[in-house]
Amino acid sequence: MTQLQTAVQRSALPALLAQGASEPVQYLIFTLAGEALAIGILHIKEIIEYGALTEVPMMPPAVRGVINLRGAVVPVIDLSARFGKPATAVAKRTCIVIVELEHEGERHDVGLIVDAVNEVVEIPASEIEPPPSFGAKIRTDFIAGMGKRNGRFVIILDVEKVLALEEIAEVAANARNQDAVAIASA
């Protein structure tokens, strides 16, 4: 694995840009609520058809449920809900992108619900701008960079920040606490 691939896998895009790396990196381009987003291909394990999810009680809105992937329980996150938008409406092209993350030395698979998968493309580091400081429709800390593709920008996600397990757990705990307060005050 090249230094560039290793750095991108660790979500070190800003460091790569500072080093002036010019080797292209492959990204999976997908759409979510009409926007083009991308994830580094090294995080992608597979893409599957949207199927039956098993809902899990008391999860935050972004966690739609779990699926059985060859005997393993894989949590499925609705990216739209994770970005604070309404839940993704399931349509004909809706699919689940399985990404692999490393957390505390262990590898974890997580499914991401997206509207549609478009293509895999190479984007040279010279065609990637730093994340905007404001104006994006999602949290800027979720953005690793803005890739130029066919005269338009593609938002390159920092998967490890988007899927920070601690933050998702904290959101779930806060939601449960608010529900408990609401029930107690009723």
C-alpha positions, 0 to 999 in steps of 0.5 A: 500500500502506498503512503498516499493510500495509507494516509487517505485510509486514516482520513489524513487528506489535509496532511496529504494536501500540505505534502503536495501529493499528486497521485490520484485516489479512487472514490465511490461517488453516491448521491444523497438528497440530490448531492454528490458525495464521495468516500475513499474506496479503501473504506468500502467493503461492498455495496448491497441492495437495500433489504430488510432491516431489523429495527433496534429499540431506543437507537438514535434516528440515524441508526435505522437498524441492523442487517445480517451480513453473512452471519454478522450483525451490521448496524445501518446508519441513515446518512441523511438523518446523521446529517440532521436531515429527514430520513432517507426515503427508500426508492428503487436505487436506494442501497447500503454501502458497507464500510469498514472502520477501525476502532480501538484496534478492531475492525467494524463493518457499518452500513450506510443508506444512500439514495444511489451509487453512481461510480468509482472515480480517481480524483488527483490530490491536486483536484481536491480543495480543503473543506469550506469553513461555512456554507456546507449543508452538512457539518464541516468537520464531516468533510475531508475535502471538496473534489473537483469532478466534471466542473462540479464539486463532490463532497469527500466525507471523512468517514471516521468522523461521520461514523464516530461511534462515541458521538453516535452513542452520545446522541443515543444516550441524550435522546434516551435521557430526553425521553425519560425527562419527558415521561417523568414530567408528563 
